[in-house]
Amino acid sequence: MTEKQKKKNVEFIVQAVVIIVLVGVLMFFIGRGSIGGIVGKTATELVSASEIIPTGVPAVYGSELKISYDDVSPTNPGSADATINVLSNIDRSETLEGAELQRYIDILYTMDGGMSCEFCCGAKSVIFEDGRAACGCAHSYAMRGITKYLIKFHGDEFTDEDILEEVGKWKVLFFPGIHEGKAQVLDEQGIELSYINLASNAYRGIEKGQASGGMVGGC
């Protein structure tokens, strides 16, 4: 073997070693999630819409009202508006009094800071402290409607937390993009991803500057 051939072989070995080292470094940083600007999380660990968007027919009341979570989708605005109208009409037609009214206030105004239509208007809650409607958005009518329905017709089957969580599911459906971003922020901060944490006022505004998105259904 000539000196020239020996030199080429050495260069080849050096290049091979360099490539192996670079591949190892690259895999290390991918594993740490440094690529894409997300440190400490890999792409597979990101919160996806499928993890927070409720699907199927709601237990107990879905078949009664002939509605499904799947009816509220950005791809089918007509179906979304029709479903929102079903829930909104309950708010318009049902009146709560006494213990039921107090429970309604506790759920929508007091628990976890209340439930608001925050992305349509700036009201603290969809109701005032005395139970009167505080927001005229279609989404607020729908959230009040489902709350009234569950208290009035399934109050023994659903706890206050169950009802607030159910309202939260619908709010996530109304504002899917924003809540997907908010879920990511909550997850990064180690906060439990429940519908109450996502949709109530408990962590209202935590996603500011980091999440955006449109709404499903008219405001």
C-alpha positions, 0 to 999 in steps of 0.5 A: 500500500502506497503512502497516498493510499494510507493517507486516504484510508486514514482520512476516511476513518476520521470522517466516519468517526466524525459522522458517528459522533455528530449523529450521536449528538443529534440524537441526544438533542432530539431526545431532550426535545431541544429541536423545535424550540421545546426544551425538555419535551419531545414532539410526541409529548406535546398536548394534542387536540385529540387529548382534550377535545371530548368526543361521542355522545354525553353520558346520561343527557346526550341521548335525551337532548339528541346532541353529541360532542362531535356536533360542535366542530369547526368543519360543520358550522351548521351542526355546531350552531344547531347544537348550541341552540339546543342548549341555549333554548334550555337557558331561555325556557328553564327557571331555577329557584331555591336550592337549585338556584343556589347550586347554579350560582355555586357552580357557575359563579363561585367554584374555581372562580366561576365559568366565563365566556372569556374569549367573547367578552370580559365578564367574570362569569356567565352569570352575576352573583344573584344568578342573572345572565351576565353575558349575551354570547351564544356560548354563554347561553349554552353553558347556562343551559346545560348547567340548568338542565343537569341541576334540574333533571339529573341533580342527583346523578351529577355532583357540582364538580361533575356539572362544572366539568361537563360545562368545561367540555362544551367550552373547550369545544367552543374554543378548541384552538385556544384551549389546546394552547392553554393545555400545553401551558398547563402541562408545562407548568405541571398543572393537572389537565382537567376540564375544570382547570382548562375552562373555568377561571381557576387559571384564566389568562395563563395562556396569554401570549402563548395560545390563540385560535378561533371559536366554533359557533357564533358569539 
